[in-house]
Amino acid sequence: TCSLCGQVMWNTAVHAEFVHDHADYGFETPGVKFNWRTIKDKRDAYVRRLNDIYENNVKKARIDIIRGYGKFTADPEPTIEVEGKKYTAPHILIATGGRPAVPSDSEIPGASLGMTSDGFFDLEELPRRSVIVGAGYIAVEIAGILSTLGSKSSLLIRQDKVV
């Protein structure tokens, strides 16, 4: 999950809370509306701009970015092999990335109807209702953001036994 995307959405929810509490501080804010499309477009543009800045800084520092599946070799010098080609350097950073595990419909009926946490950032509109499965910080954060912005949200915890 994009941490910058999450931070922008968290900040959006904080602003929604401020608007909600304005009357308690004497501010009259009738007719305040939230537009999901506006924040999505601005968030995506912000992240694209930052990614471009980061990539340009890496290029300026003469750091090579090699994308693909890699593994360390048994060579005496620090060496990785990425898709059949070997790279040796005094310093090698492996950015592993990650992908959420999606159960099959045979494991959990209807699982294919859901989305991963990455899909949250692809939503074209705020869902009226949402169910978030999990209890990690990303699940709790997404449930809080959606709920604060107006989605009727539920948080489910997956476990094999009743606690």
DSSP file with accessible surface (Angstrom, degrees, kcal/mol):
  #  RESIDUE AA STRUCTURE BP1 BP2  ACC     N-H-->O    O-->H-N    N-H-->O    O-->H-N    TCO  KAPPA ALPHA  PHI   PSI    X-CA   Y-CA   Z-CA
    1    1 A T              0   0   69      0, 0.0     2,-0.5     0, 0.0   117,-0.1   0.000 360.0 360.0 360.0 139.2    0.0    0.0    0.0
    2    2 A C     >  -     0   0   45      1,-0.2     4,-2.3   116,-0.1     5,-0.2  -0.525 360.0-159.0 -72.7 115.5    1.3    3.4   -0.9
    3    3 A S  H  > S+     0   0  102     -2,-0.5     4,-2.3     1,-0.2    -1,-0.2   0.865  93.0  52.7 -66.8 -34.2    2.2    5.1    2.4
    4    4 A L  H  > S+     0   0   40      2,-0.2     4,-2.3     1,-0.2    -1,-0.2   0.919 109.2  49.7 -65.1 -41.0    2.0    8.6    0.8
    5    5 A C  H  > S+     0   0   10      1,-0.2     4,-2.4     2,-0.2    -2,-0.2   0.929 111.1  49.7 -61.3 -43.7   -1.5    7.8   -0.5
    6    6 A G  H  X S+     0   0    4     -4,-2.3     4,-2.7     1,-0.2    -1,-0.2   0.895 109.1  51.5 -62.2 -40.7   -2.5    6.6    3.0
    7    7 A Q  H  X S+     0   0   98     -4,-2.3     4,-2.6     2,-0.2    -1,-0.2   0.915 109.6  49.6 -64.6 -41.3   -1.1    9.8    4.6
    8    8 A V  H  X S+     0   0   24     -4,-2.3     4,-2.0     1,-0.2    -2,-0.2   0.937 113.7  45.8 -62.4 -43.5   -3.1   12.0    2.1
    9    9 A M  H  X S+     0   0    0     -4,-2.4     4,-2.2     2,-0.2    -2,-0.2   0.887 111.3  52.3 -69.3 -36.0   -6.3   10.0    2.9
   10   10 A W  H  X S+     0   0  111     -4,-2.7     4,-2.3     1,-0.2    -1,-0.2   0.939 109.7  49.4 -62.4 -45.2   -5.6   10.1    6.6
   11   11 A N  H  X S+     0   0   74     -4,-2.6     4,-2.3     1,-0.2    -2,-0.2   0.874 108.0  54.8 -61.3 -36.9   -5.2   13.9    6.4
   12   12 A T  H  X S+     0   0   19     -4,-2.0     4,-2.0     1,-0.2    -1,-0.2   0.930 108.4  48.2 -61.4 -43.8   -8.5   14.1    4.4
   13   13 A A  H  X S+     0   0    6     -4,-2.2     4,-2.2     2,-0.2    -2,-0.2   0.884 108.1  55.0 -65.4 -37.6  -10.3   12.3    7.2
   14   14 A V  H  X S+     0   0   48     -4,-2.3     4,-2.3     1,-0.2    -1,-0.2   0.930 107.6  49.6 -61.1 -43.2   -8.7   14.6    9.8
   15   15 A H  H  X S+     0   0  122     -4,-2.3     4,-2.6     1,-0.2    -1,-0.2   0.896 107.7  54.2 -62.7 -38.0  -10.1   17.6    7.9
   16   16 A A  H  X S+     0   0   30     -4,-2.0     4,-2.4     1,-0.2    -1,-0.2   0.901 108.0  50.1 -62.0 -39.5  -13.5   15.9    7.9
   17   17 A E  H  X S+     0   0   86     -4,-2.2     4,-1.8     2,-0.2    -2,-0.2   0.906 109.4  51.0 -64.6 -41.6  -13.3   15.6   11.6
   18   18 A F  H  X S+     0   0  118     -4,-2.3     4,-0.7     2,-0.2    -2,-0.2   0.934 110.6  48.6 -60.4 -45.7  -12.5   19.3   12.0
   19   19 A V  H >< S+     0   0   50     -4,-2.6     3,-1.0     1,-0.2     4,-0.4   0.924 109.4  53.5 -60.4 -42.1  -15.4   20.2    9.8
   20   20 A H  H 3< S+     0   0  143     -4,-2.4     3,-0.3     1,-0.3    -1,-0.2   0.864 113.7  42.5 -60.3 -35.8  -17.7   18.0   11.9
   21   21 A D  H >X S+     0   0   51     -4,-1.8     3,-0.9     1,-0.2     4,-0.6   0.470  84.2  99.7 -91.7  -2.6  -16.5   19.7   15.1
   22   22 A H  G X<>S+     0   0   56     -3,-1.0     5,-2.2    -4,-0.7     3,-1.7   0.880  77.4  57.1 -53.4 -43.3  -16.6   23.3   13.8
   23   23 A A  G >45S+     0   0   73     -4,-0.4     3,-1.7    -3,-0.3    -1,-0.2   0.862  98.5  61.2 -60.3 -33.0  -20.0   24.1   15.4
   24   24 A D  G <45S+     0   0  129     -3,-0.9    -1,-0.3     1,-0.3    -2,-0.2   0.717 107.4  45.9 -65.3 -19.8  -18.6   23.2   18.8
   25   25 A Y  G <<5S-     0   0  180     -3,-1.7    -1,-0.3    -4,-0.6    -2,-0.2   0.178 127.4 -96.5-108.6  13.8  -16.1   26.0   18.3
   26   26 A G  T < 5S+     0   0   64     -3,-1.7     2,-0.4     1,-0.3    -3,-0.2   0.494  79.7 134.4  90.1   4.3  -18.7   28.6   17.1
   27   27 A F      < -     0   0  127     -5,-2.2     2,-0.6    -6,-0.2    -1,-0.3  -0.726  44.9-148.7 -91.0 135.3  -18.1   28.1   13.3
   28   28 A E        +     0   0  177     -2,-0.4    -6,-0.0     1,-0.1    -1,-0.0  -0.908  24.2 166.9-101.5 118.8  -21.2   27.9   11.1
   29   29 A T    >   +     0   0   55     -2,-0.6     3,-1.0   -10,-0.1    -6,-0.1  -0.489   9.8 176.5-130.7  63.0  -20.4   25.7    8.1
   30   30 A P  T 3   +     0   0  116      0, 0.0    -2,-0.0     0, 0.0     0, 0.0  -0.371  64.8  15.9 -70.1 145.4  -23.7   24.8    6.4
   31   31 A G  T 3  S+     0   0   71      1,-0.2     2,-0.3    -2,-0.0     0, 0.0   0.685  75.2 166.5  73.4  20.4  -23.7   22.8    3.2
   32   32 A V    <   -     0   0   84     -3,-1.0     2,-0.4   -13,-0.1    -1,-0.2  -0.536  14.8-171.2 -69.8 127.4  -20.1   21.5    3.5
   33   33 A K        -     0   0  193     -2,-0.3     2,-0.4     2,-0.0    -1,-0.0  -0.928  17.1-139.4-122.4 149.3  -19.8   18.6    0.9
   34   34 A F        -     0   0   87     -2,-0.4     2,-0.6   115,-0.1    -2,-0.0  -0.895   9.9-159.4-107.8 135.5  -17.0   16.2    0.3
   35   35 A N     >  -     0   0   90     -2,-0.4     4,-1.6     1,-0.2     5,-0.2  -0.923   5.9-169.6-119.1 105.3  -15.9   15.2   -3.2
   36   36 A W  H  > S+     0   0   13     -2,-0.6     4,-2.7     1,-0.2     5,-0.2   0.894  87.1  57.6 -57.7 -43.8  -14.1   11.9   -3.4
   37   37 A R  H  > S+     0   0   96      1,-0.2     4,-2.7     2,-0.2     5,-0.3   0.905 103.8  53.1 -58.5 -40.6  -13.1   12.5   -7.1
   38   38 A T  H  > S+     0   0   67      1,-0.2     4,-2.5     2,-0.2     5,-0.2   0.956 113.0  41.5 -61.7 -50.1  -11.3   15.8   -6.1
   39   39 A I  H  X S+     0   0   31     -4,-1.6     4,-2.9     1,-0.2     5,-0.3   0.898 114.3  53.1 -68.9 -35.0   -9.1   14.2   -3.4
   40   40 A K  H  X S+     0   0   14     -4,-2.7     4,-2.7     2,-0.2     5,-0.2   0.958 112.2  44.1 -63.1 -47.9   -8.4   11.1   -5.5
   41   41 A D  H  X S+     0   0   77     -4,-2.7     4,-2.2    -5,-0.2    -2,-0.2   0.930 117.3  44.9 -63.3 -44.7   -7.2   13.2   -8.5
   42   42 A K  H  X S+     0   0  144     -4,-2.5     4,-2.3    -5,-0.3    -1,-0.2   0.903 114.4  49.4 -67.3 -40.3   -5.1   15.5   -6.3
   43   43 A R  H  X S+     0   0    2     -4,-2.9     4,-2.6    -5,-0.2     5,-0.2   0.944 111.7  47.9 -62.6 -47.8   -3.7   12.6   -4.3
   44   44 A D  H  X S+     0   0   35     -4,-2.7     4,-2.4    -5,-0.3    -2,-0.2   0.910 112.7  48.6 -63.3 -39.3   -2.7   10.7   -7.4
   45   45 A A  H  X S+     0   0   44     -4,-2.2     4,-2.5    -5,-0.2    -1,-0.2   0.910 111.1  51.1 -66.4 -40.7   -1.1   13.7   -9.0
   46   46 A Y  H  X S+     0   0   90     -4,-2.3     4,-2.5     2,-0.2    -2,-0.2   0.934 111.7  46.4 -61.3 -46.1    0.8   14.4   -5.8
   47   47 A V  H  X S+     0   0   15     -4,-2.6     4,-2.8     2,-0.2     5,-0.2   0.919 111.8  51.1 -66.6 -41.7    2.1   10.8   -5.6
   48   48 A R  H  X S+     0   0  146     -4,-2.4     4,-2.3    -5,-0.2    -1,-0.2   0.934 111.2  48.9 -59.6 -44.0    3.1   10.9   -9.3
   49   49 A R  H  X S+     0   0  139     -4,-2.5     4,-2.2     1,-0.2    -2,-0.2   0.938 113.0  46.4 -63.0 -45.1    5.0   14.1   -8.8
   50   50 A L  H  X S+     0   0   21     -4,-2.5     4,-2.9     1,-0.2     5,-0.2   0.908 110.5  52.9 -64.8 -40.5    6.8   12.8   -5.7
   51   51 A N  H  X S+     0   0   80     -4,-2.8     4,-2.6     1,-0.2    -1,-0.2   0.912 109.3  49.7 -61.2 -40.3    7.7    9.5   -7.5
   52   52 A D  H  X S+     0   0   97     -4,-2.3     4,-2.5    -5,-0.2    -1,-0.2   0.916 111.1  49.3 -63.3 -42.6    9.2   11.5  -10.3
   53   53 A I  H  X S+     0   0   64     -4,-2.2     4,-2.4     2,-0.2    -2,-0.2   0.942 112.4  47.7 -61.6 -46.9   11.2   13.6   -7.9
   54   54 A Y  H  X S+     0   0  118     -4,-2.9     4,-2.2     1,-0.2    -2,-0.2   0.927 112.7  48.2 -61.2 -45.3   12.5   10.5   -6.1
   55   55 A E  H  X S+     0   0   65     -4,-2.6     4,-2.4    -5,-0.2    -1,-0.2   0.915 111.3  50.2 -64.4 -41.1   13.4    8.8   -9.4
   56   56 A N  H  X S+     0   0   82     -4,-2.5     4,-2.6     1,-0.2    -1,-0.2   0.900 109.7  51.4 -63.2 -39.3   15.2   11.9  -10.6
   57   57 A N  H  X S+     0   0   82     -4,-2.4     4,-1.6     2,-0.2    -1,-0.2   0.888 109.3  50.3 -64.6 -37.7   17.2   12.1   -7.4
   58   58 A V  H  <>S+     0   0   41     -4,-2.2     5,-2.0     2,-0.2    -2,-0.2   0.931 111.7  47.9 -65.2 -43.4   18.2    8.5   -7.7
   59   59 A K  H ><5S+     0   0  124     -4,-2.4     3,-1.8     1,-0.2    -2,-0.2   0.912 109.3  53.0 -63.4 -42.9   19.4    9.1  -11.3
   60   60 A K  H 3<5S+     0   0  163     -4,-2.6    -1,-0.2     1,-0.3    -2,-0.2   0.837 106.3  53.6 -60.8 -33.4   21.3   12.2  -10.2
   61   61 A A  T 3<5S-     0   0   63     -4,-1.6    -1,-0.3    -5,-0.2    -2,-0.2   0.385 116.4-119.6 -81.5   4.1   23.1   10.1   -7.6
   62   62 A R  T < 5 +     0   0  222     -3,-1.8     2,-0.5     1,-0.2    -3,-0.2   0.902  59.4 154.1  57.3  45.3   24.0    7.7  -10.4
   63   63 A I      < -     0   0   96     -5,-2.0     2,-0.4    -6,-0.1    -1,-0.2  -0.900  39.2-135.1-103.4 129.6   22.2    4.8   -8.8
   64   64 A D        -     0   0  142     -2,-0.5     2,-0.6     2,-0.0    -5,-0.0  -0.718  10.9-153.1 -85.3 132.5   21.0    2.0  -11.1
   65   65 A I        -     0   0   78     -2,-0.4     2,-0.5     2,-0.0    -2,-0.0  -0.936  11.8-173.0-104.1 123.4   17.4    0.8  -10.6
   66   66 A I        -     0   0   65     -2,-0.6     2,-0.4     2,-0.1    -2,-0.0  -0.974   7.2-159.0-119.2 116.7   17.0   -2.8  -11.7
   67   67 A R        +     0   0  175     -2,-0.5     2,-0.3    15,-0.1    -2,-0.0  -0.822  44.9  67.1-100.0 136.5   13.4   -4.1  -11.7
   68   68 A G  S    S-     0   0   46     -2,-0.4     2,-0.5     2,-0.0    -2,-0.1  -0.879  88.3 -48.2 148.8-178.0   12.7   -7.8  -11.6
   69   69 A Y        -     0   0  193     -2,-0.3    14,-1.2     2,-0.0     2,-0.3  -0.752  62.8-179.3 -87.7 126.9   13.0  -10.9   -9.4
   70   70 A G  E     -A   82   0A  48     -2,-0.5     2,-0.3    12,-0.2    12,-0.2  -0.825  17.3-172.1-127.2 164.1   16.4  -11.2   -8.0
   71   71 A K  E     -A   81   0A 134     10,-1.7    10,-3.1    -2,-0.3     2,-0.2  -0.988  31.4-106.3-151.4 149.1   18.5  -13.5   -5.7
   72   72 A F  E     -A   80   0A 131     -2,-0.3     8,-0.2     8,-0.2     2,-0.2  -0.498  36.3-143.7 -71.8 148.5   21.9  -13.4   -4.2
   73   73 A T        -     0   0   35      6,-2.1     6,-0.3    -2,-0.2    -1,-0.1  -0.569  22.0-113.4-105.8 174.7   24.5  -15.6   -5.7
   74   74 A A  S    S+     0   0  106     -2,-0.2     6,-0.1     4,-0.1    -2,-0.0   0.336  71.2 132.0 -88.7   6.4   27.4  -17.6   -4.1
   75   75 A D        -     0   0   58      1,-0.1     4,-0.2     4,-0.1    -2,-0.1  -0.216  68.7-119.0 -57.6 151.7   29.9  -15.3   -5.9
   76   76 A P  S    S+     0   0  134      0, 0.0    -1,-0.1     0, 0.0     3,-0.0   0.827  98.1  58.8 -66.3 -31.7   32.7  -14.0   -3.6
   77   77 A E  S    S-     0   0  128      1,-0.1     2,-0.3    11,-0.0    -2,-0.1  -0.660 113.1 -80.8 -92.8 155.5   31.8  -10.4   -4.2
   78   78 A P        +     0   0   69      0, 0.0    11,-1.5     0, 0.0     2,-0.4  -0.378  69.6 164.8 -56.9 114.0   28.3   -9.0   -3.3
   79   79 A T  E     - B   0  88A   5     -2,-0.3    -6,-2.1    -6,-0.3     2,-0.3  -0.997  24.3-169.9-138.9 138.5   26.3  -10.2   -6.4
   80   80 A I  E     -AB  72  87A  15      7,-2.5     7,-2.9    -2,-0.4     2,-0.5  -0.925  14.7-143.2-122.4 154.6   22.7  -10.6   -7.3
   81   81 A E  E     -AB  71  86A  56    -10,-3.1   -10,-1.7    -2,-0.3     2,-0.5  -0.978  15.0-173.5-117.6 124.6   21.2  -12.2  -10.3
   82   82 A V  E >  S-AB  70  85A  12      3,-2.9     3,-2.0    -2,-0.5   -12,-0.2  -0.975  72.3 -27.9-122.3 113.6   18.1  -10.7  -11.8
   83   83 A E  T 3  S-     0   0  145    -14,-1.2    -1,-0.1    -2,-0.5   -13,-0.1   0.878 128.6 -43.1  48.3  48.2   16.4  -12.6  -14.6
   84   84 A G  T 3  S+     0   0   60      1,-0.2     2,-0.4     0, 0.0    -1,-0.3   0.284 117.3 105.0  89.5  -9.1   19.6  -14.3  -15.7
   85   85 A K  E <   -B   82   0A 128     -3,-2.0    -3,-2.9     2,-0.0     2,-0.3  -0.895  61.1-138.5-111.0 135.2   21.9  -11.3  -15.5
   86   86 A K  E     -B   81   0A 110     -2,-0.4     2,-0.4    -5,-0.2    -5,-0.2  -0.696  14.4-168.3 -94.9 142.6   24.4  -10.8  -12.7
   87   87 A Y  E     -B   80   0A  70     -7,-2.9    -7,-2.5    -2,-0.3     2,-0.4  -0.998   1.2-170.0-129.7 129.0   25.1   -7.5  -10.9
   88   88 A T  E     +B   79   0A  74     -2,-0.4    -9,-0.2    -9,-0.2     3,-0.1  -0.968  19.3 146.4-120.7 135.3   28.0   -6.9   -8.6
   89   89 A A        -     0   0   37    -11,-1.5     3,-0.1    -2,-0.4    -2,-0.0  -0.976  55.3-116.1-159.9 155.7   28.4   -3.8   -6.5
   90   90 A P  S    S+     0   0  110      0, 0.0     2,-0.4     0, 0.0    -1,-0.1   0.818 108.0  34.6 -66.4 -27.8   29.8   -2.8   -3.1
   91   91 A H        +     0   0  171    -13,-0.1     2,-0.4    -3,-0.1    -3,-0.0  -0.986  68.4 178.3-131.6 125.0   26.3   -1.8   -1.9
   92   92 A I        -     0   0   50     -2,-0.4     2,-0.5    -3,-0.1   -13,-0.0  -0.992   9.8-162.6-127.6 125.6   23.1   -3.6   -3.0
   93   93 A L        -     0   0  159     -2,-0.4     2,-0.7     2,-0.0    -2,-0.0  -0.945   4.7-158.9-108.1 126.1   19.7   -2.6   -1.8
   94   94 A I        -     0   0   77     -2,-0.5     2,-0.9   -24,-0.0     3,-0.1  -0.920   2.8-167.3-105.3 111.1   16.9   -5.1   -2.2
   95   95 A A        -     0   0   91     -2,-0.7    -2,-0.0     1,-0.2     0, 0.0  -0.871   7.3-171.5 -97.2 100.5   13.5   -3.4   -2.1
   96   96 A T        -     0   0  128     -2,-0.9    -1,-0.2     1,-0.1    -2,-0.0   0.765   9.6-165.2 -71.2 -27.7   11.3   -6.5   -1.8
   97   97 A G        -     0   0   64     -3,-0.1     2,-0.3     1,-0.0    -1,-0.1  -0.204  13.0-129.8  66.9-168.5    7.9   -4.9   -2.3
   98   98 A G        -     0   0   59      2,-0.0    -1,-0.0     0, 0.0     0, 0.0  -0.960  12.7-148.1-174.3 157.0    5.0   -7.0   -1.3
   99   99 A R        -     0   0  208     -2,-0.3     2,-0.1   -98,-0.0    -2,-0.0  -1.000  27.4-115.7-135.6 136.1    1.6   -8.3   -2.5
  100  100 A P        -     0   0   57      0, 0.0     2,-0.4     0, 0.0    16,-0.1  -0.412  31.8-116.4 -68.8 147.9   -1.5   -9.0   -0.4
  101  101 A A        -     0   0   94     -2,-0.1     0, 0.0     0, 0.0     0, 0.0  -0.738  27.1-160.5 -84.8 129.1   -2.6  -12.6   -0.3
  102  102 A V        -     0   0   92     -2,-0.4    10,-0.1    14,-0.0    14,-0.0  -0.959  12.8-136.2-113.3 117.9   -6.1  -13.1   -1.8
  103  103 A P        -     0   0   36      0, 0.0     2,-0.1     0, 0.0     0, 0.0  -0.333  23.2-111.2 -69.2 156.5   -7.9  -16.3   -0.9
  104  104 A S     >  -     0   0   48      1,-0.1     4,-2.6     7,-0.1     3,-0.5  -0.416  25.6-110.4 -81.0 163.2   -9.8  -18.2   -3.5
  105  105 A D  T  4 S+     0   0   71      1,-0.2    -1,-0.1     2,-0.2     6,-0.1   0.788 120.2  58.8 -64.2 -25.5  -13.6  -18.5   -3.6
  106  106 A S  T  4 S+     0   0  112      1,-0.2    -1,-0.2     2,-0.1     0, 0.0   0.841 110.0  42.7 -73.1 -29.6  -13.2  -22.1   -2.6
  107  107 A E  T  4 S+     0   0  137     -3,-0.5    -2,-0.2     1,-0.3    -1,-0.2   0.910 136.9  11.0 -77.0 -46.1  -11.4  -21.1    0.6
  108  108 A I  S >< S-     0   0   78     -4,-2.6     3,-2.3     0, 0.0    -1,-0.3  -0.918  87.4-126.6-135.3 105.2  -13.8  -18.1    1.3
  109  109 A P  T 3  S+     0   0  117      0, 0.0    -3,-0.1     0, 0.0    -4,-0.1  -0.282  96.1  16.4 -54.4 130.0  -17.0  -18.0   -0.8
  110  110 A G  T >  S+     0   0   36      4,-0.0     3,-2.1     3,-0.0     4,-0.3   0.447  82.0 130.3  87.7   1.8  -17.3  -14.6   -2.4
  111  111 A A  G X   +     0   0   20     -3,-2.3     3,-1.8     1,-0.3    -6,-0.1   0.856  66.7  63.1 -57.7 -32.9  -13.6  -13.6   -1.9
  112  112 A S  G 3  S+     0   0   80      1,-0.3    -1,-0.3    -4,-0.2    -8,-0.0   0.660  92.0  65.9 -68.4 -13.3  -13.3  -12.6   -5.6
  113  113 A L  G <  S+     0   0  156     -3,-2.1    -1,-0.3     2,-0.1    -2,-0.2   0.623  95.3  72.8 -80.6 -13.3  -15.9   -9.9   -5.0
  114  114 A G  S <  S-     0   0   55     -3,-1.8     2,-0.3    -4,-0.3    -4,-0.0  -0.140  71.2-138.0 -90.7-173.1  -13.5   -8.1   -2.6
  115  115 A M        -     0   0  118     -2,-0.0     2,-0.1     3,-0.0    -2,-0.1  -0.946  18.4-110.3-140.2 163.0  -10.4   -6.0   -3.3
  116  116 A T    >>  -     0   0   46     -2,-0.3     3,-1.0     1,-0.1     4,-0.7  -0.341  43.8 -94.0 -84.1 175.4   -7.0   -5.7   -1.6
  117  117 A S  H >> S+     0   0   34      1,-0.3     3,-0.8     2,-0.2     4,-0.6   0.828 127.0  62.3 -61.3 -28.7   -5.8   -2.7    0.3
  118  118 A D  H >4 S+     0   0   57      1,-0.2     3,-1.0     2,-0.2     4,-0.4   0.864  94.4  61.8 -62.8 -34.2   -4.2   -1.5   -2.9
  119  119 A G  H X> S+     0   0   12     -3,-1.0     3,-1.2     1,-0.2     4,-0.7   0.765  87.1  73.1 -64.4 -24.5   -7.7   -1.4   -4.5
  120  120 A F  H X< S+     0   0    6     -3,-0.8     3,-0.9    -4,-0.7    -1,-0.2   0.896  95.7  51.0 -54.6 -39.3   -8.7    1.2   -1.9
  121  121 A F  T << S+     0   0   17     -3,-1.0    -1,-0.3    -4,-0.6    -2,-0.2   0.629 106.1  55.5 -78.7 -10.3   -6.6    3.7   -3.8
  122  122 A D  T <4 S+     0   0  112     -3,-1.2    -1,-0.2    -4,-0.4    -2,-0.2   0.521  76.0 125.2 -94.6  -8.0   -8.3    2.8   -7.1
  123  123 A L    <<  -     0   0   33     -3,-0.9     3,-0.1    -4,-0.7    -3,-0.0  -0.294  47.7-159.4 -56.4 129.2  -11.8    3.5   -5.9
  124  124 A E  S    S+     0   0  104      1,-0.2     2,-0.3   -84,-0.0    -1,-0.2   0.649  74.3  15.5 -84.3 -19.0  -13.5    6.0   -8.2
  125  125 A E  S    S-     0   0  146    -89,-0.1    -1,-0.2   -88,-0.0   -90,-0.0  -0.984  90.8 -90.1-150.4 158.6  -16.1    7.0   -5.6
  126  126 A L        -     0   0   41     -2,-0.3     2,-0.1    -3,-0.1   -90,-0.1  -0.574  48.4-124.1 -69.0 122.6  -16.6    6.7   -1.9
  127  127 A P        -     0   0   32      0, 0.0     3,-0.1     0, 0.0    25,-0.1  -0.445   4.8-138.3 -69.8 143.5  -18.6    3.5   -1.2
  128  128 A R  S    S+     0   0  216      1,-0.2    24,-2.9    23,-0.2     2,-0.3   0.867  91.6  17.7 -64.8 -37.9  -21.8    3.9    0.7
  129  129 A R  E    S-c  152   0B 166     22,-0.2     2,-0.3     2,-0.0    24,-0.2  -0.983  72.5-177.5-134.2 148.1  -21.0    0.8    2.7
  130  130 A S  E     -c  153   0B  18     22,-2.6    24,-2.0    -2,-0.3     2,-0.4  -0.998  15.1-160.5-147.4 146.9  -17.7   -1.0    3.3
  131  131 A V  E     -c  154   0B  87     -2,-0.3     2,-0.5    22,-0.2    24,-0.2  -0.998  12.3-163.4-125.5 124.2  -16.4   -4.1    5.0
  132  132 A I  E     -c  155   0B  22     22,-2.9    24,-3.4    -2,-0.4     2,-0.6  -0.941   7.4-151.0-111.5 127.6  -12.7   -4.3    5.8
  133  133 A V  E     +c  156   0B  76     -2,-0.5    24,-0.2    22,-0.2     2,-0.2  -0.872  57.5  42.3-102.5 123.4  -11.3   -7.7    6.7
  134  134 A G        -     0   0   12     22,-4.3    22,-0.1    -2,-0.6    -2,-0.1  -0.557  63.2-126.8 129.7 167.5   -8.3   -7.7    9.0
  135  135 A A        +     0   0   57     -2,-0.2    -1,-0.1    23,-0.1    22,-0.1   0.216  64.1 117.5-135.4  13.5   -7.0   -6.0   12.1
  136  136 A G  S  > S-     0   0   47      1,-0.1     4,-2.4     4,-0.0     5,-0.3  -0.227  83.3 -94.8 -74.4 173.0   -3.6   -4.8   11.0
  137  137 A Y  H  > S+     0   0  177      1,-0.2     4,-2.6     2,-0.2     5,-0.2   0.861 124.4  53.7 -62.7 -32.5   -2.8   -1.1   11.0
  138  138 A I  H  > S+     0   0   45      2,-0.2     4,-2.8     1,-0.2     5,-0.2   0.946 110.2  46.6 -67.7 -43.5   -3.7   -0.7    7.3
  139  139 A A  H  > S+     0   0   14      2,-0.2     4,-2.6     1,-0.2     5,-0.2   0.938 115.3  45.8 -62.4 -45.3   -7.1   -2.3    7.8
  140  140 A V  H  X S+     0   0   74     -4,-2.4     4,-2.5     2,-0.2    -1,-0.2   0.919 113.6  49.9 -65.5 -40.8   -7.9   -0.2   10.8
  141  141 A E  H  X S+     0   0   54     -4,-2.6     4,-2.6    -5,-0.3    -2,-0.2   0.941 112.3  46.6 -63.3 -46.0   -6.6    3.0    9.1
  142  142 A I  H  X S+     0   0   13     -4,-2.8     4,-2.9     2,-0.2     5,-0.3   0.923 112.0  50.9 -64.4 -41.9   -8.7    2.3    5.9
  143  143 A A  H  X S+     0   0   12     -4,-2.6     4,-2.5    -5,-0.2     5,-0.2   0.931 112.4  47.3 -61.1 -42.8  -11.8    1.6    8.0
  144  144 A G  H  X S+     0   0   28     -4,-2.5     4,-2.6    -5,-0.2    -2,-0.2   0.912 113.0  47.9 -64.7 -43.0  -11.3    4.8   10.0
  145  145 A I  H  X S+     0   0    1     -4,-2.6     4,-2.1     2,-0.2    -2,-0.2   0.957 114.5  45.1 -62.5 -51.3  -10.8    6.9    6.8
  146  146 A L  H  X>S+     0   0    6     -4,-2.9     5,-2.9     1,-0.2     4,-0.6   0.927 115.2  47.9 -60.9 -43.6  -13.8    5.4    5.0
  147  147 A S  H ><5S+     0   0   66     -4,-2.5     3,-1.2    -5,-0.3    -1,-0.2   0.935 111.4  49.6 -63.5 -45.2  -16.1    5.8    8.1
  148  148 A T  H 3<5S+     0   0   45     -4,-2.6    -1,-0.2     1,-0.3    -2,-0.2   0.864 109.7  52.0 -63.2 -34.1  -15.0    9.4    8.7
  149  149 A L  H 3<5S-     0   0   16     -4,-2.1    -1,-0.3    -5,-0.2    -2,-0.2   0.520 131.7 -87.4 -84.9  -3.9  -15.6   10.4    5.1
  150  150 A G  T <<5S+     0   0   57     -3,-1.2     2,-0.4    -4,-0.6    -3,-0.2   0.468  82.2 131.0 119.6   1.9  -19.1    8.9    5.2
  151  151 A S      < -     0   0    2     -5,-2.9     2,-0.9    -6,-0.2    -1,-0.3  -0.737  61.6-123.2 -86.5 130.7  -19.0    5.2    4.3
  152  152 A K  E     -c  129   0B 137    -24,-2.9   -22,-2.6    -2,-0.4     2,-0.3  -0.647  46.5-167.8 -71.6 108.6  -20.9    3.0    6.7
  153  153 A S  E     -c  130   0B  32     -2,-0.9     2,-0.4   -24,-0.2   -22,-0.2  -0.810  23.9-171.2-114.4 144.5  -18.0    0.8    7.6
  154  154 A S  E     -c  131   0B  54    -24,-2.0   -22,-2.9    -2,-0.3     2,-0.5  -0.973  12.9-148.8-126.6 146.2  -17.5   -2.6    9.4
  155  155 A L  E     -c  132   0B  73     -2,-0.4     2,-0.4   -24,-0.2   -22,-0.2  -0.965  13.3-166.5-118.4 121.3  -14.2   -4.1   10.4
  156  156 A L  E     -c  133   0B  91    -24,-3.4   -22,-4.3    -2,-0.5     2,-0.5  -0.893   9.7-146.9-109.5 141.5  -13.9   -7.9   10.5
  157  157 A I        -     0   0  109     -2,-0.4     2,-0.5   -24,-0.2   -24,-0.1  -0.917  13.4-139.3-108.9 126.6  -11.1   -9.9   12.1
  158  158 A R        +     0   0  157     -2,-0.5     2,-0.3     2,-0.0   -23,-0.1  -0.736  37.5 148.6 -85.6 126.7  -10.1  -13.2   10.5
  159  159 A Q        -     0   0  119     -2,-0.5    -2,-0.0     1,-0.1     3,-0.0  -0.986  49.3-136.6-152.7 153.8   -9.3  -16.0   13.0
  160  160 A D  S    S+     0   0  179     -2,-0.3     2,-0.3     2,-0.0    -1,-0.1   0.605  92.1  36.8 -83.4 -14.8   -9.6  -19.7   13.1
  161  161 A K  S    S-     0   0  165     -3,-0.0     2,-0.3     0, 0.0    -1,-0.0  -0.959  89.0-102.4-136.3 158.3  -10.9  -19.7   16.6
  162  162 A V              0   0  146     -2,-0.3    -2,-0.0     1,-0.0     0, 0.0  -0.614 360.0 360.0 -79.0 133.3  -13.2  -17.5   18.7
  163  163 A V              0   0  143     -2,-0.3    -1,-0.0    -4,-0.0    -4,-0.0  -0.786 360.0 360.0-101.6 360.0  -11.4  -15.3   21.1
